[in-house]
Structure formats: C-alpha cells, structure tokens
C-alpha cells in the first residue's frame, strides 16, 4: 500500500486520468473528490463488495435454476 500525506486542496494523480482531491478534513473523516473518465466506474469499497457478491450469486449455477423456475412460475 502506498500512503500519501495530503492537506486540504491538495491532490493525487493516478495514471493519466484519475485525480483524487482532498476537499475537507474533519474529526470524523476526510471528504475526497474523484475526477475520473466516465467510462471508469468509481465506487466506495463497501458498494464494490456488494456488486461483486451480486455478480457471483448471479453466475452461480445453483442459483440459475432457481431463477429459471421462478421465471417459469413454478415457485412463488
């Protein structure tokens, strides 16, 4: 892990198109802004984890038969 020290108003550049700006520093946390290409998804870690879990569940063959049965009206 690369650790940076930044103050309010300072930024970090990642690659050619991603900027992380420190907007505000408070007692409870840091408010950051992200400038990135619109083709690049940007999520909080916990949201990303939920998306990955949903994708894994959707790709699970055991889940697929249950979904198919529901679509055909066999299950409530």
N, CA, C and O atoms as a CHARMM CRD file, in Angstrom:
* protein
*
  304
    1    1 UNK  N      0.85500  -1.17900   0.00000 PROA 1      0.00000
    2    1 UNK  CA     0.00000   0.00000   0.00000 PROA 1      0.00000
    3    1 UNK  C      0.89400   1.23200   0.00000 PROA 1      0.00000
    4    1 UNK  O      1.84300   1.33100   0.77800 PROA 1      0.00000
    5    2 UNK  N      0.58000   2.14500  -0.86500 PROA 2      0.00000
    6    2 UNK  CA     1.28600   3.41800  -0.92600 PROA 2      0.00000
    7    2 UNK  C      0.49300   4.42300  -0.10000 PROA 2      0.00000
    8    2 UNK  O     -0.70600   4.59700  -0.32300 PROA 2      0.00000
    9    3 UNK  N      1.13800   5.08000   0.84000 PROA 3      0.00000
   10    3 UNK  CA     0.46600   6.02000   1.74000 PROA 3      0.00000
   11    3 UNK  C      0.93400   7.42900   1.42100 PROA 3      0.00000
   12    3 UNK  O      2.13200   7.69000   1.31500 PROA 3      0.00000
   13    4 UNK  N     -0.03500   8.34500   1.26700 PROA 4      0.00000
   14    4 UNK  CA     0.25300   9.74700   0.98800 PROA 4      0.00000
   15    4 UNK  C     -0.19000  10.59800   2.16200 PROA 4      0.00000
   16    4 UNK  O     -1.12700  10.24700   2.87900 PROA 4      0.00000
   17    5 UNK  N      0.47800  11.70100   2.35000 PROA 5      0.00000
   18    5 UNK  CA     0.01200  12.73400   3.26200 PROA 5      0.00000
   19    5 UNK  C     -0.37000  13.92800   2.39700 PROA 5      0.00000
   20    5 UNK  O      0.46300  14.45900   1.66200 PROA 5      0.00000
   21    6 UNK  N     -1.60700  14.34400   2.48300 PROA 6      0.00000
   22    6 UNK  CA    -2.11600  15.47200   1.70100 PROA 6      0.00000
   23    6 UNK  C     -2.90300  16.38000   2.62700 PROA 6      0.00000
   24    6 UNK  O     -3.48300  15.92200   3.61100 PROA 6      0.00000
   25    7 UNK  N     -2.92300  17.64300   2.31800 PROA 7      0.00000
   26    7 UNK  CA    -3.72000  18.62300   3.05600 PROA 7      0.00000
   27    7 UNK  C     -4.90400  19.04600   2.19600 PROA 7      0.00000
   28    7 UNK  O     -4.96700  18.73600   1.00700 PROA 7      0.00000
   29    8 UNK  N     -5.83000  19.75100   2.80900 PROA 8      0.00000
   30    8 UNK  CA    -6.99800  20.24300   2.07900 PROA 8      0.00000
   31    8 UNK  C     -6.54800  21.04500   0.86300 PROA 8      0.00000
   32    8 UNK  O     -5.65600  21.89000   0.95000 PROA 8      0.00000
   33    9 UNK  N     -7.18100  20.76500  -0.26500 PROA 9      0.00000
   34    9 UNK  CA    -6.84400  21.46300  -1.50300 PROA 9      0.00000
   35    9 UNK  C     -5.76200  20.77600  -2.32200 PROA 9      0.00000
   36    9 UNK  O     -5.53400  21.15100  -3.47200 PROA 9      0.00000
   37   10 UNK  N     -5.09700  19.78600  -1.75900 PROA 10     0.00000
   38   10 UNK  CA    -4.06200  19.06400  -2.49600 PROA 10     0.00000
   39   10 UNK  C     -4.67100  17.83900  -3.16600 PROA 10     0.00000
   40   10 UNK  O     -5.77900  17.42300  -2.82700 PROA 10     0.00000
   41   11 UNK  N     -3.94200  17.26600  -4.11900 PROA 11     0.00000
   42   11 UNK  CA    -4.48400  16.14800  -4.89300 PROA 11     0.00000
   43   11 UNK  C     -3.41600  15.09300  -5.14700 PROA 11     0.00000
   44   11 UNK  O     -2.22100  15.32200  -4.95800 PROA 11     0.00000
   45   12 UNK  N     -3.88700  13.94000  -5.57900 PROA 12     0.00000
   46   12 UNK  CA    -3.04500  12.82500  -6.00600 PROA 12     0.00000
   47   12 UNK  C     -3.49600  12.47600  -7.42000 PROA 12     0.00000
   48   12 UNK  O     -4.69500  12.43700  -7.69600 PROA 12     0.00000
   49   13 UNK  N     -2.55900  12.22600  -8.30300 PROA 13     0.00000
   50   13 UNK  CA    -2.86500  11.83700  -9.67800 PROA 13     0.00000
   51   13 UNK  C     -2.53100  10.35700  -9.84300 PROA 13     0.00000
   52   13 UNK  O     -1.44500   9.91200  -9.47000 PROA 13     0.00000
   53   14 UNK  N     -3.47200   9.59900 -10.40200 PROA 14     0.00000
   54   14 UNK  CA    -3.26500   8.17100 -10.67400 PROA 14     0.00000
   55   14 UNK  C     -3.37900   7.97600 -12.18200 PROA 14     0.00000
   56   14 UNK  O     -4.41500   8.27000 -12.77800 PROA 14     0.00000
   57   15 UNK  N     -2.32000   7.48500 -12.78400 PROA 15     0.00000
   58   15 UNK  CA    -2.33200   7.25900 -14.22700 PROA 15     0.00000
   59   15 UNK  C     -2.50900   8.56700 -14.98200 PROA 15     0.00000
   60   15 UNK  O     -2.04100   9.62100 -14.55200 PROA 15     0.00000
   61   16 UNK  N     -3.19500   8.47600 -16.11700 PROA 16     0.00000
   62   16 UNK  CA    -3.38000   9.65500 -16.96200 PROA 16     0.00000
   63   16 UNK  C     -4.70700  10.36300 -16.75000 PROA 16     0.00000
   64   16 UNK  O     -4.89000  11.47600 -17.24200 PROA 16     0.00000
   65   17 UNK  N     -5.65500   9.73600 -16.02000 PROA 17     0.00000
   66   17 UNK  CA    -6.96700  10.36000 -15.99100 PROA 17     0.00000
   67   17 UNK  C     -7.68300  10.35200 -14.66300 PROA 17     0.00000
   68   17 UNK  O     -8.87300  10.66300 -14.61900 PROA 17     0.00000
   69   18 UNK  N     -7.00900  10.00700 -13.57000 PROA 18     0.00000
   70   18 UNK  CA    -7.69500   9.92900 -12.28700 PROA 18     0.00000
   71   18 UNK  C     -7.03400  10.89300 -11.30300 PROA 18     0.00000
   72   18 UNK  O     -5.82400  10.84200 -11.08100 PROA 18     0.00000
   73   19 UNK  N     -7.84300  11.76200 -10.72500 PROA 19     0.00000
   74   19 UNK  CA    -7.36500  12.70500  -9.71500 PROA 19     0.00000
   75   19 UNK  C     -8.16000  12.50600  -8.43400 PROA 19     0.00000
   76   19 UNK  O     -9.38700  12.41100  -8.46900 PROA 19     0.00000
   77   20 UNK  N     -7.47300  12.44500  -7.31900 PROA 20     0.00000
   78   20 UNK  CA    -8.09700  12.34600  -6.00200 PROA 20     0.00000
   79   20 UNK  C     -7.79600  13.64900  -5.27500 PROA 20     0.00000
   80   20 UNK  O     -6.63200  13.96400  -5.02700 PROA 20     0.00000
   81   21 UNK  N     -8.83300  14.41200  -4.93100 PROA 21     0.00000
   82   21 UNK  CA    -8.67100  15.71000  -4.27500 PROA 21     0.00000
   83   21 UNK  C     -9.13700  15.63200  -2.82400 PROA 21     0.00000
   84   21 UNK  O    -10.18700  15.05600  -2.53700 PROA 21     0.00000
   85   22 UNK  N     -8.37500  16.20000  -1.92700 PROA 22     0.00000
   86   22 UNK  CA    -8.79500  16.31800  -0.52900 PROA 22     0.00000
   87   22 UNK  C     -9.61200  17.60500  -0.43100 PROA 22     0.00000
   88   22 UNK  O     -9.08600  18.70400  -0.61000 PROA 22     0.00000
   89   23 UNK  N    -10.90000  17.45200  -0.14600 PROA 23     0.00000
   90   23 UNK  CA   -11.79900  18.60400  -0.09900 PROA 23     0.00000
   91   23 UNK  C    -11.94900  19.17200   1.30500 PROA 23     0.00000
   92   23 UNK  O    -11.99300  20.38700   1.49500 PROA 23     0.00000
   93   24 UNK  N    -12.02500  18.27400   2.28700 PROA 24     0.00000
   94   24 UNK  CA   -12.23200  18.72900   3.66100 PROA 24     0.00000
   95   24 UNK  C    -11.70900  17.66300   4.61500 PROA 24     0.00000
   96   24 UNK  O    -11.83300  16.46500   4.35900 PROA 24     0.00000
   97   25 UNK  N    -11.13100  18.11600   5.70500 PROA 25     0.00000
   98   25 UNK  CA   -10.64800  17.21400   6.74700 PROA 25     0.00000
   99   25 UNK  C    -11.37100  17.57700   8.02900 PROA 25     0.00000
  100   25 UNK  O    -11.34800  18.73400   8.45000 PROA 25     0.00000
  101   26 UNK  N    -12.01400  16.59900   8.65600 PROA 26     0.00000
  102   26 UNK  CA   -12.74300  16.84600   9.89300 PROA 26     0.00000
  103   26 UNK  C    -12.38400  15.82400  10.94500 PROA 26     0.00000
  104   26 UNK  O    -11.52500  14.96800  10.73400 PROA 26     0.00000
  105   27 UNK  N    -13.05600  15.92300  12.08800 PROA 27     0.00000
  106   27 UNK  CA   -12.79200  14.97200  13.17100 PROA 27     0.00000
  107   27 UNK  C    -13.22500  13.56400  12.81000 PROA 27     0.00000
  108   27 UNK  O    -12.57200  12.59300  13.19400 PROA 27     0.00000
  109   28 UNK  N    -14.32800  13.44400  12.07000 PROA 28     0.00000
  110   28 UNK  CA   -14.90300  12.13500  11.77800 PROA 28     0.00000
  111   28 UNK  C    -14.41700  11.51300  10.47700 PROA 28     0.00000
  112   28 UNK  O    -14.67900  10.33700  10.22900 PROA 28     0.00000
  113   29 UNK  N    -13.72300  12.26300   9.65200 PROA 29     0.00000
  114   29 UNK  CA   -13.27500  11.68900   8.39300 PROA 29     0.00000
  115   29 UNK  C    -12.74900  12.73300   7.44400 PROA 29     0.00000
  116   29 UNK  O    -12.59100  13.90400   7.78800 PROA 29     0.00000
  117   30 UNK  N    -12.48600  12.27700   6.25000 PROA 30     0.00000
  118   30 UNK  CA   -11.94100  13.11900   5.19500 PROA 30     0.00000
  119   30 UNK  C    -12.91300  13.08800   4.03100 PROA 30     0.00000
  120   30 UNK  O    -13.37700  12.01500   3.64600 PROA 30     0.00000
  121   31 UNK  N    -13.22600  14.23000   3.46800 PROA 31     0.00000
  122   31 UNK  CA   -14.07600  14.28800   2.27700 PROA 31     0.00000
  123   31 UNK  C    -13.14500  14.41100   1.08300 PROA 31     0.00000
  124   31 UNK  O    -12.32300  15.32400   1.00300 PROA 31     0.00000
  125   32 UNK  N    -13.29200  13.46300   0.15000 PROA 32     0.00000
  126   32 UNK  CA   -12.45000  13.47800  -1.03500 PROA 32     0.00000
  127   32 UNK  C    -13.31500  13.59600  -2.27700 PROA 32     0.00000
  128   32 UNK  O    -14.49300  13.24000  -2.27000 PROA 32     0.00000
  129   33 UNK  N    -12.71500  14.09600  -3.32900 PROA 33     0.00000
  130   33 UNK  CA   -13.36800  14.17700  -4.62700 PROA 33     0.00000
  131   33 UNK  C    -12.55700  13.37600  -5.62100 PROA 33     0.00000
  132   33 UNK  O    -11.32700  13.36400  -5.56700 PROA 33     0.00000
  133   34 UNK  N    -13.24800  12.70500  -6.53000 PROA 34     0.00000
  134   34 UNK  CA   -12.58300  11.88300  -7.54100 PROA 34     0.00000
  135   34 UNK  C    -12.96000  12.41600  -8.91400 PROA 34     0.00000
  136   34 UNK  O    -14.14000  12.56200  -9.23300 PROA 34     0.00000
  137   35 UNK  N    -11.95200  12.70200  -9.71600 PROA 35     0.00000
  138   35 UNK  CA   -12.15500  13.07000 -11.11100 PROA 35     0.00000
  139   35 UNK  C    -11.61900  11.90600 -11.92600 PROA 35     0.00000
  140   35 UNK  O    -10.43100  11.59100 -11.86300 PROA 35     0.00000
  141   36 UNK  N    -12.50300  11.26100 -12.69700 PROA 36     0.00000
  142   36 UNK  CA   -12.11300  10.09400 -13.48100 PROA 36     0.00000
  143   36 UNK  C    -12.92000  10.06800 -14.77300 PROA 36     0.00000
  144   36 UNK  O    -13.98200  10.68500 -14.85500 PROA 36     0.00000
  145   37 UNK  N    -12.42400   9.36100 -15.77500 PROA 37     0.00000
  146   37 UNK  CA   -13.19900   9.22800 -17.01200 PROA 37     0.00000
  147   37 UNK  C    -14.55900   8.58900 -16.71800 PROA 37     0.00000
  148   37 UNK  O    -14.67600   7.73900 -15.83500 PROA 37     0.00000
  149   38 UNK  N    -15.57100   9.00200 -17.45900 PROA 38     0.00000
  150   38 UNK  CA   -16.91800   8.47000 -17.21800 PROA 38     0.00000
  151   38 UNK  C    -17.01500   6.98500 -17.53200 PROA 38     0.00000
  152   38 UNK  O    -17.95300   6.32500 -17.08600 PROA 38     0.00000
  153   39 UNK  N    -16.07100   6.44800 -18.28700 PROA 39     0.00000
  154   39 UNK  CA   -16.07700   5.02200 -18.60700 PROA 39     0.00000
  155   39 UNK  C    -15.51000   4.17400 -17.47600 PROA 39     0.00000
  156   39 UNK  O    -15.59200   2.94700 -17.52200 PROA 39     0.00000
  157   40 UNK  N    -14.94600   4.80500 -16.47600 PROA 40     0.00000
  158   40 UNK  CA   -14.34300   4.09700 -15.35200 PROA 40     0.00000
  159   40 UNK  C    -15.27200   4.15800 -14.14500 PROA 40     0.00000
  160   40 UNK  O    -15.53400   5.24500 -13.62900 PROA 40     0.00000
  161   41 UNK  N    -15.78000   3.00400 -13.67900 PROA 41     0.00000
  162   41 UNK  CA   -16.65200   3.03800 -12.50000 PROA 41     0.00000
  163   41 UNK  C    -15.86200   3.39600 -11.24600 PROA 41     0.00000
  164   41 UNK  O    -14.74200   2.92500 -11.04700 PROA 41     0.00000
  165   42 UNK  N    -16.45600   4.22900 -10.41300 PROA 42     0.00000
  166   42 UNK  CA   -15.84400   4.63100  -9.14100 PROA 42     0.00000
  167   42 UNK  C    -16.87100   4.36600  -8.05300 PROA 42     0.00000
  168   42 UNK  O    -17.95700   4.94500  -8.07300 PROA 42     0.00000
  169   43 UNK  N    -16.53600   3.49100  -7.09700 PROA 43     0.00000
  170   43 UNK  CA   -17.45500   3.11700  -6.02300 PROA 43     0.00000
  171   43 UNK  C    -16.73600   3.15200  -4.68500 PROA 43     0.00000
  172   43 UNK  O    -15.51500   3.00800  -4.62300 PROA 43     0.00000
  173   44 UNK  N    -17.49300   3.34200  -3.61900 PROA 44     0.00000
  174   44 UNK  CA   -16.94900   3.12000  -2.27400 PROA 44     0.00000
  175   44 UNK  C    -16.67300   1.63100  -2.13300 PROA 44     0.00000
  176   44 UNK  O    -17.30300   0.81800  -2.80800 PROA 44     0.00000
  177   45 UNK  N    -15.74700   1.27000  -1.27200 PROA 45     0.00000
  178   45 UNK  CA   -15.33600  -0.11900  -1.11600 PROA 45     0.00000
  179   45 UNK  C    -16.51900  -1.02600  -0.79600 PROA 45     0.00000
  180   45 UNK  O    -16.64700  -2.09600  -1.39100 PROA 45     0.00000
  181   46 UNK  N    -17.38500  -0.62300   0.12900 PROA 46     0.00000
  182   46 UNK  CA   -18.49700  -1.49000   0.52900 PROA 46     0.00000
  183   46 UNK  C    -19.50500  -1.68000  -0.60100 PROA 46     0.00000
  184   46 UNK  O    -20.11000  -2.74700  -0.70500 PROA 46     0.00000
  185   47 UNK  N    -19.69600  -0.68000  -1.43900 PROA 47     0.00000
  186   47 UNK  CA   -20.59800  -0.80800  -2.58700 PROA 47     0.00000
  187   47 UNK  C    -19.97700  -1.75700  -3.61500 PROA 47     0.00000
  188   47 UNK  O    -20.67600  -2.59100  -4.19100 PROA 47     0.00000
  189   48 UNK  N    -18.68800  -1.63400  -3.84200 PROA 48     0.00000
  190   48 UNK  CA   -17.99200  -2.52800  -4.76700 PROA 48     0.00000
  191   48 UNK  C    -18.12100  -3.98200  -4.30200 PROA 48     0.00000
  192   48 UNK  O    -18.33900  -4.87700  -5.11800 PROA 48     0.00000
  193   49 UNK  N    -17.98700  -4.21500  -3.00100 PROA 49     0.00000
  194   49 UNK  CA   -18.11300  -5.56600  -2.45600 PROA 49     0.00000
  195   49 UNK  C    -19.52700  -6.11800  -2.69500 PROA 49     0.00000
  196   49 UNK  O    -19.67700  -7.29500  -3.02300 PROA 49     0.00000
  197   50 UNK  N    -20.55600  -5.28900  -2.53800 PROA 50     0.00000
  198   50 UNK  CA   -21.93000  -5.72700  -2.78700 PROA 50     0.00000
  199   50 UNK  C    -22.14100  -6.06800  -4.26300 PROA 50     0.00000
  200   50 UNK  O    -22.80500  -7.05400  -4.58400 PROA 50     0.00000
  201   51 UNK  N    -21.58700  -5.26800  -5.14700 PROA 51     0.00000
  202   51 UNK  CA   -21.70700  -5.53100  -6.58900 PROA 51     0.00000
  203   51 UNK  C    -21.03700  -6.85400  -6.93200 PROA 51     0.00000
  204   51 UNK  O    -21.59700  -7.65800  -7.67800 PROA 51     0.00000
  205   52 UNK  N    -19.84100  -7.08600  -6.39300 PROA 52     0.00000
  206   52 UNK  CA   -19.12800  -8.34100  -6.66100 PROA 52     0.00000
  207   52 UNK  C    -19.90900  -9.54200  -6.13300 PROA 52     0.00000
  208   52 UNK  O    -19.99000 -10.57200  -6.80100 PROA 52     0.00000
  209   53 UNK  N    -20.48300  -9.41500  -4.93800 PROA 53     0.00000
  210   53 UNK  CA   -21.26300 -10.51600  -4.36400 PROA 53     0.00000
  211   53 UNK  C    -22.49900 -10.80100  -5.21700 PROA 53     0.00000
  212   53 UNK  O    -22.83900 -11.96200  -5.44600 PROA 53     0.00000
  213   54 UNK  N    -23.16400  -9.76100  -5.68200 PROA 54     0.00000
  214   54 UNK  CA   -24.34800  -9.94500  -6.52900 PROA 54     0.00000
  215   54 UNK  C    -23.96400 -10.60000  -7.85200 PROA 54     0.00000
  216   54 UNK  O    -24.69400 -11.45400  -8.35500 PROA 54     0.00000
  217   55 UNK  N    -22.83600 -10.21200  -8.41300 PROA 55     0.00000
  218   55 UNK  CA   -22.38000 -10.82100  -9.66200 PROA 55     0.00000
  219   55 UNK  C    -22.03700 -12.28800  -9.47100 PROA 55     0.00000
  220   55 UNK  O    -22.35800 -13.11500 -10.32400 PROA 55     0.00000
  221   56 UNK  N    -21.38100 -12.62400  -8.35200 PROA 56     0.00000
  222   56 UNK  CA   -21.05400 -14.02700  -8.07600 PROA 56     0.00000
  223   56 UNK  C    -22.32200 -14.84500  -7.89800 PROA 56     0.00000
  224   56 UNK  O    -22.41600 -15.96400  -8.40300 PROA 56     0.00000
  225   57 UNK  N    -23.29600 -14.29800  -7.18300 PROA 57     0.00000
  226   57 UNK  CA   -24.55800 -15.02100  -6.96800 PROA 57     0.00000
  227   57 UNK  C    -25.29200 -15.23100  -8.28400 PROA 57     0.00000
  228   57 UNK  O    -25.87900 -16.29000  -8.50400 PROA 57     0.00000
  229   58 UNK  N    -25.26600 -14.24000  -9.15400 PROA 58     0.00000
  230   58 UNK  CA   -25.95800 -14.36300 -10.44000 PROA 58     0.00000
  231   58 UNK  C    -25.28800 -15.39600 -11.34100 PROA 58     0.00000
  232   58 UNK  O    -25.94700 -16.02000 -12.17200 PROA 58     0.00000
  233   59 UNK  N    -23.98400 -15.57200 -11.17500 PROA 59     0.00000
  234   59 UNK  CA   -23.24900 -16.52300 -12.01500 PROA 59     0.00000
  235   59 UNK  C    -23.25600 -17.93600 -11.44000 PROA 59     0.00000
  236   59 UNK  O    -22.79300 -18.86300 -12.10400 PROA 59     0.00000
  237   60 UNK  N    -23.76500 -18.12300 -10.22800 PROA 60     0.00000
  238   60 UNK  CA   -23.78200 -19.43500  -9.58000 PROA 60     0.00000
  239   60 UNK  C    -24.80300 -20.33300 -10.26700 PROA 60     0.00000
  240   60 UNK  O    -25.98200 -19.98400 -10.33200 PROA 60     0.00000
  241   61 UNK  N    -24.36300 -21.50400 -10.79200 PROA 61     0.00000
  242   61 UNK  CA   -25.30500 -22.39200 -11.49200 PROA 61     0.00000
  243   61 UNK  C    -26.47100 -22.84900 -10.61400 PROA 61     0.00000
  244   61 UNK  O    -27.57700 -23.04700 -11.11900 PROA 61     0.00000
  245   62 UNK  N    -26.24500 -23.01800  -9.31800 PROA 62     0.00000
  246   62 UNK  CA   -27.33200 -23.40700  -8.41700 PROA 62     0.00000
  247   62 UNK  C    -28.39700 -22.34100  -8.31400 PROA 62     0.00000
  248   62 UNK  O    -29.58500 -22.65200  -8.22600 PROA 62     0.00000
  249   63 UNK  N    -27.99100 -21.11300  -8.32300 PROA 63     0.00000
  250   63 UNK  CA   -28.93900 -20.00000  -8.27700 PROA 63     0.00000
  251   63 UNK  C    -29.69600 -19.87700  -9.59400 PROA 63     0.00000
  252   63 UNK  O    -30.85900 -19.47500  -9.61100 PROA 63     0.00000
  253   64 UNK  N    -29.03800 -20.22000 -10.69000 PROA 64     0.00000
  254   64 UNK  CA   -29.63900 -20.04400 -12.00700 PROA 64     0.00000
  255   64 UNK  C    -30.90500 -20.88600 -12.15700 PROA 64     0.00000
  256   64 UNK  O    -31.89900 -20.40800 -12.70300 PROA 64     0.00000
  257   65 UNK  N    -30.88400 -22.13100 -11.68000 PROA 65     0.00000
  258   65 UNK  CA   -32.06500 -22.97600 -11.82900 PROA 65     0.00000
  259   65 UNK  C    -33.23100 -22.43900 -11.00400 PROA 65     0.00000
  260   65 UNK  O    -34.38400 -22.53800 -11.42500 PROA 65     0.00000
  261   66 UNK  N    -32.94400 -21.87500  -9.84200 PROA 66     0.00000
  262   66 UNK  CA   -33.98800 -21.27700  -9.01200 PROA 66     0.00000
  263   66 UNK  C    -34.60100 -20.07500  -9.72300 PROA 66     0.00000
  264   66 UNK  O    -35.82000 -19.89800  -9.71400 PROA 66     0.00000
  265   67 UNK  N    -33.77800 -19.27100 -10.32300 PROA 67     0.00000
  266   67 UNK  CA   -34.26500 -18.09300 -11.04700 PROA 67     0.00000
  267   67 UNK  C    -35.08800 -18.53800 -12.25300 PROA 67     0.00000
  268   67 UNK  O    -36.14800 -17.97400 -12.52200 PROA 67     0.00000
  269   68 UNK  N    -34.60700 -19.54300 -12.97900 PROA 68     0.00000
  270   68 UNK  CA   -35.35100 -20.04700 -14.14300 PROA 68     0.00000
  271   68 UNK  C    -36.71500 -20.58000 -13.71500 PROA 68     0.00000
  272   68 UNK  O    -37.71400 -20.33900 -14.39200 PROA 68     0.00000
  273   69 UNK  N    -36.76200 -21.29400 -12.61300 PROA 69     0.00000
  274   69 UNK  CA   -38.03200 -21.82400 -12.12600 PROA 69     0.00000
  275   69 UNK  C    -38.99200 -20.70800 -11.73900 PROA 69     0.00000
  276   69 UNK  O    -40.18900 -20.78700 -12.01700 PROA 69     0.00000
  277   70 UNK  N    -38.47000 -19.67500 -11.10200 PROA 70     0.00000
  278   70 UNK  CA   -39.33500 -18.54800 -10.73500 PROA 70     0.00000
  279   70 UNK  C    -39.88900 -17.85000 -11.96400 PROA 70     0.00000
  280   70 UNK  O    -41.05100 -17.44500 -11.99300 PROA 70     0.00000
  281   71 UNK  N    -39.04100 -17.71100 -12.98500 PROA 71     0.00000
  282   71 UNK  CA   -39.49600 -17.06800 -14.21500 PROA 71     0.00000
  283   71 UNK  C    -40.58200 -17.89800 -14.90300 PROA 71     0.00000
  284   71 UNK  O    -41.48300 -17.34600 -15.53500 PROA 71     0.00000
  285   72 UNK  N    -40.49600 -19.19800 -14.78200 PROA 72     0.00000
  286   72 UNK  CA   -41.50000 -20.07900 -15.39900 PROA 72     0.00000
  287   72 UNK  C    -42.73600 -20.22300 -14.54100 PROA 72     0.00000
  288   72 UNK  O    -43.70600 -20.84900 -14.96900 PROA 72     0.00000
  289   73 UNK  N    -42.73300 -19.66000 -13.33500 PROA 73     0.00000
  290   73 UNK  CA   -43.90500 -19.66800 -12.47300 PROA 73     0.00000
  291   73 UNK  C    -44.03500 -20.88100 -11.60100 PROA 73     0.00000
  292   73 UNK  O    -45.10300 -21.10300 -11.03100 PROA 73     0.00000
  293   74 UNK  N    -42.99100 -21.68400 -11.46800 PROA 74     0.00000
  294   74 UNK  CA   -43.07100 -22.89400 -10.63300 PROA 74     0.00000
  295   74 UNK  C    -42.92100 -22.59500  -9.15300 PROA 74     0.00000
  296   74 UNK  O    -43.43200 -23.33900  -8.31600 PROA 74     0.00000
  297   75 UNK  N    -42.23200 -21.52600  -8.82300 PROA 75     0.00000
  298   75 UNK  CA   -42.04900 -21.15000  -7.41000 PROA 75     0.00000
  299   75 UNK  C    -42.75300 -19.84200  -7.15400 PROA 75     0.00000
  300   75 UNK  O    -42.95900 -19.05200  -8.07500 PROA 75     0.00000
  301   76 UNK  N    -43.12700 -19.60500  -5.90000 PROA 76     0.00000
  302   76 UNK  CA   -43.79600 -18.33300  -5.57900 PROA 76     0.00000
  303   76 UNK  C    -42.89800 -17.14000  -5.77300 PROA 76     0.00000
  304   76 UNK  O    -43.31900 -16.00700  -5.54300 PROA 76     0.00000
